Amino acid sequence: MTIYVGNLSFQASDEDVREVFGEYGDIQRVSLPVDRETGRMRGFAFVELADEASEDKAISELDGAEWLGRQLRVSKARPRETTNRSTVGAGRSFSTGDSFSRAGF
């Protein structure tokens, strides 16, 4: 299972997230997505702990908690949904397969 961490401060680093979630168990992976164009953090993260019981405890204790001036939204991440959207811009039409939801890595 993977944990979705929303409303994350843009100043939070990988190390910061590891420090907070490390209190709940062994961290397998942390991902802080960045905007492709600007390189700026997107304001959310994904965290994977070693066991589901640790993840459930982290979710129940951290959802709604204030951290770095923001109220966190912490929940189980949902699988990425693949869709084909047609986007029209600048006179061109193209299809993207991107789906940015509370998804996996």
DSSP file (Angstrom, degrees, kcal/mol; ACC not computed):
  #  RESIDUE AA STRUCTURE BP1 BP2  ACC     N-H-->O    O-->H-N    N-H-->O    O-->H-N    TCO  KAPPA ALPHA  PHI   PSI    X-CA   Y-CA   Z-CA
    1    1 A M              0   0    0      0, 0.0     2,-0.4     0, 0.0    48,-0.3   0.000 360.0 360.0 360.0 151.7    0.0    0.0    0.0
    2    2 A T        -     0   0    0     75,-0.3    75,-3.3    46,-0.1     2,-0.4  -0.956 360.0-134.0-124.1 144.0    1.1    3.6   -0.6
    3    3 A I  E     -AB  47  76A   0     44,-3.4    44,-2.2    -2,-0.4     2,-0.5  -0.818  11.1-146.8 -98.7 134.5    0.2    6.6    1.4
    4    4 A Y  E     -AB  46  75A   0     71,-3.5    71,-2.1    -2,-0.4     2,-0.6  -0.871  10.3-165.1 -96.5 131.1   -0.9    9.9   -0.3
    5    5 A V  E     -AB  45  74A   0     40,-2.8    40,-2.0    -2,-0.5     3,-0.3  -0.940  15.0-177.2-119.6 107.0    0.2   13.1    1.5
    6    6 A G  E     + B   0  73A   0     67,-3.9    67,-2.0    -2,-0.6    38,-0.2  -0.570  56.5  33.7-104.1 166.8   -1.7   16.1    0.2
    7    7 A N  S    S+     0   0    0     36,-0.5     2,-0.2     1,-0.2    -1,-0.2   0.845  80.0 171.4  58.7  37.8   -1.6   19.8    1.0
    8    8 A L        -     0   0    0     35,-2.5    -1,-0.2    -3,-0.3    60,-0.1  -0.549  39.3-103.4 -80.1 139.8    2.2   19.4    1.7
    9    9 A S    >   -     0   0    0     58,-0.3     3,-1.3    -2,-0.2    34,-0.1  -0.341  20.8-131.6 -60.1 140.5    4.2   22.5    2.2
   10   10 A F  T 3  S+     0   0    0      1,-0.3    31,-0.3    32,-0.1    -1,-0.1   0.642 107.6  60.0 -69.1 -13.4    6.3   23.5   -0.8
   11   11 A Q  T 3  S+     0   0    0     57,-0.2    -1,-0.3     2,-0.1     2,-0.1   0.567  79.0 112.3 -88.7 -10.4    9.3   23.8    1.5
   12   12 A A    <   -     0   0    0     -3,-1.3     2,-0.2    56,-0.1    31,-0.1  -0.401  53.3-157.4 -66.8 136.7    9.1   20.2    2.7
   13   13 A S     >  -     0   0    0     -2,-0.1     4,-2.3     1,-0.1     5,-0.2  -0.633  32.6-103.6-108.0 169.3   12.0   18.1    1.6
   14   14 A D  H  > S+     0   0    0      1,-0.2     4,-2.4    -2,-0.2     5,-0.2   0.908 124.7  52.0 -55.0 -44.2   12.4   14.3    1.1
   15   15 A E  H  > S+     0   0    0      2,-0.2     4,-2.2     1,-0.2    -1,-0.2   0.889 107.0  52.5 -62.9 -41.1   14.4   14.3    4.4
   16   16 A D  H  > S+     0   0    0      2,-0.2     4,-2.0     1,-0.2    -2,-0.2   0.935 111.2  46.2 -59.9 -47.3   11.6   16.1    6.2
   17   17 A V  H  X S+     0   0    0     -4,-2.3     4,-2.6     1,-0.2     5,-0.3   0.907 111.6  51.8 -64.0 -42.3    8.9   13.6    5.0
   18   18 A R  H  X S+     0   0    0     -4,-2.4     4,-1.9    -5,-0.2    -1,-0.2   0.878 108.1  52.8 -61.4 -38.0   11.2   10.7    6.0
   19   19 A E  H  X S+     0   0    0     -4,-2.2     4,-0.5     2,-0.2    -2,-0.2   0.931 113.1  42.6 -64.1 -46.1   11.7   12.2    9.5
   20   20 A V  H >< S+     0   0    0     -4,-2.0     3,-0.9     1,-0.2    -2,-0.2   0.951 121.2  38.7 -66.9 -50.3    7.9   12.5   10.1
   21   21 A F  H >< S+     0   0    0     -4,-2.6     3,-1.8     1,-0.2     4,-0.5   0.712 101.4  73.5 -77.8 -19.3    6.9    9.1    8.6
   22   22 A G  H >< S+     0   0    0     -4,-1.9     3,-0.6    -5,-0.3    -1,-0.2   0.729  84.3  68.9 -64.1 -21.2    9.9    7.3   10.0
   23   23 A E  T << S+     0   0    0     -3,-0.9    -1,-0.3    -4,-0.5    -2,-0.2   0.667 100.4  48.8 -68.4 -15.5    8.3    7.5   13.4
   24   24 A Y  T <  S-     0   0    0     -3,-1.8     2,-0.3     1,-0.3    -1,-0.2   0.537 124.6 -60.8-103.7  -9.5    5.6    5.1   12.2
   25   25 A G  S <  S-     0   0    0     -3,-0.6    -1,-0.3    -4,-0.5     2,-0.3  -0.926  77.1 -30.3 154.6-177.9    7.9    2.4   10.7
   26   26 A D        -     0   0    0     -2,-0.3    24,-2.4    -3,-0.1     2,-0.5  -0.518  58.6-133.3 -71.1 127.4   10.6    1.5    8.2
   27   27 A I  E     -C   49   0A   0     -2,-0.3    22,-0.3    22,-0.2     3,-0.1  -0.700  23.9-179.7 -86.4 127.3   10.3    3.7    5.0
   28   28 A Q  E     -     0   0A   0     20,-3.3     2,-0.3    -2,-0.5    21,-0.2   0.816  68.3  -8.4 -89.8 -38.6   10.5    1.8    1.8
   29   29 A R  E     -C   48   0A   0     19,-1.6    19,-2.8     2,-0.0     2,-0.4  -0.981  50.2-164.7-162.3 145.6   10.1    4.8   -0.6
   30   30 A V  E     -C   47   0A   0     -2,-0.3     2,-0.4    17,-0.2    17,-0.2  -0.999  10.9-174.0-132.2 134.9    9.2    8.5   -0.6
   31   31 A S  E     -C   46   0A   0     15,-2.6    15,-2.4    -2,-0.4    -2,-0.0  -0.990   9.9-175.7-132.7 125.0    8.3   10.4   -3.8
   32   32 A L        -     0   0    0     -2,-0.4    13,-0.2    13,-0.2   -18,-0.1  -0.867  25.5-144.8-116.9  93.3    7.8   14.2   -4.0
   33   33 A P        -     0   0    0      0, 0.0     9,-2.1     0, 0.0     2,-0.3  -0.231  12.5-156.1 -60.9 145.0    6.7   14.9   -7.5
   34   34 A V  B     -D   41   0B   0      7,-0.2     7,-0.2     8,-0.1     2,-0.2  -0.888  27.4 -96.8-119.9 153.4    7.8   18.1   -9.2
   35   35 A D     >  -     0   0    0      5,-3.3     4,-2.2    -2,-0.3     5,-0.1  -0.497  29.2-139.1 -66.6 131.9    6.3   20.1  -12.0
   36   36 A R  T  4 S+     0   0    0     -2,-0.2    -1,-0.1     1,-0.2    -2,-0.0   0.843  98.3  40.4 -63.0 -35.4    8.0   19.1  -15.3
   37   37 A E  T  4 S+     0   0    0      1,-0.1    -1,-0.2     3,-0.1    -2,-0.0   0.885 128.5  25.0 -84.4 -40.8    8.1   22.7  -16.6
   38   38 A T  T  4 S-     0   0    0      2,-0.2    -2,-0.2     3,-0.0     3,-0.1   0.680  88.1-133.6-100.6 -19.6    9.0   24.7  -13.5
   39   39 A G     <  +     0   0    0     -4,-2.2     2,-0.2     1,-0.3    -3,-0.1   0.523  60.7 137.7  76.0   4.3   10.8   22.1  -11.4
   40   40 A R        -     0   0    0      1,-0.1    -5,-3.3    -6,-0.1    -1,-0.3  -0.574  64.0 -97.4 -84.4 144.9    8.7   23.2   -8.4
   41   41 A M  B     -D   34   0B   0    -31,-0.3    -7,-0.2    -7,-0.2    -1,-0.1  -0.260  25.0-138.4 -57.0 148.4    7.2   20.8   -5.9
   42   42 A R        -     0   0    0     -9,-2.1    -1,-0.1     2,-0.3    -8,-0.1   0.468  41.8-106.8 -92.7  -2.7    3.6   20.0   -6.7
   43   43 A G  S    S+     0   0    0    -10,-0.3   -35,-2.5     1,-0.3   -36,-0.5   0.669  87.9  77.2  89.7  16.9    2.5   20.0   -3.0
   44   44 A F        -     0   0    0    -11,-0.3     2,-0.3   -37,-0.2    -1,-0.3  -0.965  53.0-164.9-149.2 167.8    2.0   16.3   -2.4
   45   45 A A  E     -A    5   0A   0    -40,-2.0   -40,-2.8    -2,-0.3     2,-0.4  -0.949  15.7-134.8-147.3 164.7    4.0   13.2   -1.8
   46   46 A F  E     -AC   4  31A   0    -15,-2.4   -15,-2.6    -2,-0.3     2,-0.4  -0.992  21.6-172.5-123.6 135.6    3.7    9.4   -1.7
   47   47 A V  E     -AC   3  30A   0    -44,-2.2   -44,-3.4    -2,-0.4     2,-0.5  -0.991   7.5-164.9-130.4 135.4    5.2    7.4    1.1
   48   48 A E  E     - C   0  29A   0    -19,-2.8   -20,-3.3    -2,-0.4   -19,-1.6  -0.981   9.1-164.9-122.2 121.7    5.5    3.6    1.4
   49   49 A L  E     - C   0  27A   0     -2,-0.5   -22,-0.2   -48,-0.3     6,-0.1  -0.574  33.8-105.9 -99.2 167.2    6.2    2.0    4.7
   50   50 A A  S    S+     0   0    0    -24,-2.4     2,-0.3    -2,-0.2   -23,-0.1   0.808  98.5  24.8 -65.6 -32.6    7.3   -1.6    5.3
   51   51 A D  S  > S-     0   0    0    -25,-0.2     4,-1.7     1,-0.1     3,-0.3  -0.965  71.9-124.5-138.6 155.2    4.0   -2.9    6.6
   52   52 A E  H  > S+     0   0    0     -2,-0.3     4,-2.8     1,-0.2     5,-0.2   0.822 107.6  60.0 -66.4 -33.9    0.3   -2.0    6.3
   53   53 A A  H  > S+     0   0    0      1,-0.2     4,-2.0     2,-0.2    -1,-0.2   0.906 106.6  48.0 -62.3 -40.3   -0.3   -1.7   10.0
   54   54 A S  H  > S+     0   0    0     -3,-0.3     4,-2.4     2,-0.2    -1,-0.2   0.899 111.9  49.8 -65.3 -40.8    2.3    1.1   10.2
   55   55 A E  H  X S+     0   0    0     -4,-1.7     4,-2.5     2,-0.2    -2,-0.2   0.919 109.4  51.0 -64.8 -43.4    0.8    2.9    7.2
   56   56 A D  H  X S+     0   0    0     -4,-2.8     4,-2.4     1,-0.2    -1,-0.2   0.900 111.2  48.6 -60.9 -40.6   -2.7    2.7    8.8
   57   57 A K  H  X S+     0   0    0     -4,-2.0     4,-2.2     2,-0.2     5,-0.2   0.920 111.2  49.9 -66.1 -43.4   -1.4    4.2   12.0
   58   58 A A  H  X S+     0   0    0     -4,-2.4     4,-2.4     1,-0.2     5,-0.3   0.909 111.7  49.2 -60.8 -42.5    0.4    7.0   10.2
   59   59 A I  H  X S+     0   0    0     -4,-2.5     4,-2.0     1,-0.2    -2,-0.2   0.946 112.4  46.5 -62.7 -48.7   -2.8    7.8    8.2
   60   60 A S  H  < S+     0   0    0     -4,-2.4    -1,-0.2     1,-0.2    -2,-0.2   0.850 119.8  39.4 -66.1 -33.2   -5.0    7.9   11.3
   61   61 A E  H  < S+     0   0    0     -4,-2.2    -1,-0.2    -5,-0.2    -2,-0.2   0.776 121.6  39.2 -88.2 -26.7   -2.6   10.0   13.3
   62   62 A L  H >< S+     0   0    0     -4,-2.4     3,-2.1    -5,-0.2     2,-0.4   0.673  82.4 106.6-100.3 -18.0   -1.4   12.4   10.6
   63   63 A D  T 3< S+     0   0    0     -4,-2.0    10,-0.2    -5,-0.3     3,-0.1  -0.483  98.3   8.0 -65.1 120.4   -4.6   13.1    8.6
   64   64 A G  T 3  S+     0   0    0      8,-2.5    -1,-0.3    -2,-0.4     9,-0.1   0.321  97.0 136.8  91.1  -7.0   -5.6   16.6    9.5
   65   65 A A    <   -     0   0    0     -3,-2.1     7,-3.0     6,-0.1     2,-0.5  -0.435  56.5-120.6 -72.4 146.7   -2.4   17.3   11.4
   66   66 A E  E     +E   71   0C   0      5,-0.2     2,-0.3    -2,-0.1     5,-0.2  -0.762  39.0 167.7 -89.2 131.3   -0.7   20.7   11.0
   67   67 A W  E >   -E   70   0C   0      3,-3.1     3,-1.4    -2,-0.5   -58,-0.3  -0.967  65.6  -7.4-147.0 126.7    2.8   20.5    9.7
   68   68 A L  T 3  S-     0   0    0     -2,-0.3   -57,-0.2     1,-0.3     3,-0.1   0.851 130.9 -53.4  54.2  38.5    5.0   23.3    8.3
   69   69 A G  T 3  S+     0   0    0      1,-0.2     2,-0.3   -60,-0.1    -1,-0.3   0.561 119.7 100.0  80.0   9.0    2.0   25.6    8.4
   70   70 A R  E <  S-E   67   0C   0     -3,-1.4    -3,-3.1    -5,-0.0     2,-0.8  -0.951  72.9-123.9-128.1 147.6   -0.3   23.4    6.4
   71   71 A Q  E     -E   66   0C   0     -2,-0.3    -5,-0.2    -5,-0.2    -6,-0.1  -0.817  38.3-133.9 -89.6 112.9   -3.1   21.0    7.4
   72   72 A L        -     0   0    0     -7,-3.0    -8,-2.5    -2,-0.8     2,-0.6  -0.307  10.7-151.9 -69.9 146.2   -2.1   17.6    5.9
   73   73 A R  E     +B    6   0A   0    -67,-2.0   -67,-3.9   -10,-0.2     2,-0.5  -0.976  23.5 179.4-113.7 112.4   -4.4   15.3    4.0
   74   74 A V  E     +B    5   0A   0     -2,-0.6     2,-0.3   -69,-0.2   -69,-0.2  -0.964  14.4 133.9-122.4 126.8   -3.2   11.8    4.5
   75   75 A S  E     -B    4   0A   0    -71,-2.1   -71,-3.5    -2,-0.5     2,-0.2  -0.942  59.7 -67.7-156.4 173.7   -4.9    8.7    3.0
   76   76 A K  E     -B    3   0A   0     -2,-0.3   -73,-0.2   -73,-0.2     2,-0.2  -0.545  57.6-116.6 -68.2 135.7   -4.4    5.5    1.1
   77   77 A A        -     0   0    0    -75,-3.3   -75,-0.3    -2,-0.2    26,-0.2  -0.526  24.2-135.0 -74.3 141.3   -3.2    6.3   -2.4
   78   78 A R        -     0   0    0     24,-3.0    26,-0.2    -2,-0.2    23,-0.1  -0.712  30.9 -95.1 -93.1 148.3   -5.5    5.2   -5.2
   79   79 A P        -     0   0    0      0, 0.0     2,-0.2     0, 0.0    -1,-0.1  -0.289  48.7 -96.6 -60.1 146.7   -4.1    3.4   -8.2
   80   80 A R        -     0   0    0     21,-0.1     2,-0.5     1,-0.1    20,-0.1  -0.442  34.9-140.1 -65.7 132.7   -3.4    5.7  -11.2
   81   81 A E        -     0   0    0     -2,-0.2     2,-0.5    -3,-0.1    -1,-0.1  -0.841  11.2-143.3 -95.6 127.8   -6.2    5.7  -13.7
   82   82 A T        +     0   0    0     -2,-0.5     2,-0.3     2,-0.0    16,-0.1  -0.804  29.1 164.6 -94.4 129.2   -5.1    5.7  -17.3
   83   83 A T        -     0   0    0     -2,-0.5     2,-0.7    14,-0.5    -2,-0.0  -0.948  35.9-131.7-135.7 156.3   -7.2    7.8  -19.6
   84   84 A N        -     0   0    0     -2,-0.3     2,-0.4    13,-0.1    13,-0.2  -0.936  30.7-177.4-109.7 108.8   -6.8    9.2  -23.1
   85   85 A R  E     -F   96   0D   0     11,-1.9    11,-2.1    -2,-0.7     2,-0.6  -0.861  20.7-138.1-105.8 140.4   -7.8   12.8  -23.1
   86   86 A S  E     -F   95   0D   0     -2,-0.4     2,-0.4     9,-0.2     9,-0.2  -0.871  21.9-168.0 -98.4 125.8   -7.8   14.8  -26.2
   87   87 A T  E     -F   94   0D   0      7,-3.1     7,-2.3    -2,-0.6     2,-0.5  -0.943   6.7-160.5-118.0 133.5   -6.4   18.3  -25.6
   88   88 A V  E     +F   93   0D   0     -2,-0.4     2,-0.3     5,-0.2     5,-0.2  -0.950  25.7 146.0-114.8 129.7   -6.6   21.1  -28.1
   89   89 A G  E >   +F   92   0D   0      3,-2.6     3,-2.2    -2,-0.5    -2,-0.1  -0.950  62.1   5.6-161.7 141.2   -4.2   24.0  -27.9
   90   90 A A  T 3  S-     0   0    0     -2,-0.3     3,-0.1     1,-0.3    -1,-0.0   0.829 128.9 -57.3  52.9  36.3   -2.5   26.4  -30.3
   91   91 A G  T 3  S+     0   0    0      1,-0.2     2,-0.3     0, 0.0    -1,-0.3   0.531 117.0 107.9  78.4   4.8   -4.4   24.9  -33.2
   92   92 A R  E <   -F   89   0D   0     -3,-2.2    -3,-2.6     2,-0.0     2,-0.4  -0.873  53.4-153.9-117.0 150.3   -3.1   21.4  -32.5
   93   93 A S  E     +F   88   0D   0     -2,-0.3     2,-0.3    -5,-0.2    -5,-0.2  -0.980  23.3 160.6-120.5 132.8   -4.9   18.4  -31.1
   94   94 A F  E     -F   87   0D   0     -7,-2.3    -7,-3.1    -2,-0.4     2,-0.4  -0.976  31.9-123.0-147.7 161.6   -3.0   15.7  -29.2
   95   95 A S  E     -F   86   0D   0     -2,-0.3     2,-0.4    -9,-0.2    -9,-0.2  -0.855  20.6-165.1-109.6 139.7   -3.8   12.9  -26.8
   96   96 A T  E     -F   85   0D   0    -11,-2.1   -11,-1.9    -2,-0.4   -13,-0.0  -0.921  17.6-160.1-120.6 150.0   -2.2   12.5  -23.4
   97   97 A G        +     0   0    0     -2,-0.4   -14,-0.5   -13,-0.2     2,-0.2   0.277  53.5 124.9-105.6   7.8   -2.2    9.4  -21.2
   98   98 A D        +     0   0    0    -16,-0.1     2,-0.4   -13,-0.1   -13,-0.1  -0.447  32.7 177.5 -73.7 139.0   -1.4   11.4  -18.1
   99   99 A S        -     0   0    0     -2,-0.2     2,-1.0     2,-0.1   -18,-0.1  -0.902   9.6-166.8-141.0 111.5   -3.7   11.1  -15.1
  100  100 A F        +     0   0    0     -2,-0.4     2,-0.2   -20,-0.1    -2,-0.0  -0.749  35.5 130.6-104.9  87.6   -2.7   13.0  -12.0
  101  101 A S  S    S-     0   0    0     -2,-1.0     2,-2.9   -23,-0.1   -21,-0.1  -0.531  80.9 -63.7-117.7-170.2   -4.8   11.7   -9.2
  102  102 A R  S    S+     0   0    0     -2,-0.2   -24,-3.0   -23,-0.1     2,-0.2  -0.482  94.0 142.9 -74.9  75.7   -3.9   10.5   -5.7
  103  103 A A        -     0   0    0     -2,-2.9   -25,-0.0     1,-0.2   -26,-0.0  -0.464  52.0 -82.9-117.5 179.9   -2.0    7.7   -7.4
  104  104 A G              0   0    0    -26,-0.2    -1,-0.2    -2,-0.2    -3,-0.1   0.142 360.0 360.0 -71.2-167.7    1.1    5.6   -7.2
  105  105 A F              0   0    0    -25,-0.0    -1,-0.1   -72,-0.0   -59,-0.0   0.463 360.0 360.0 -76.2 360.0    4.5    6.5   -8.4
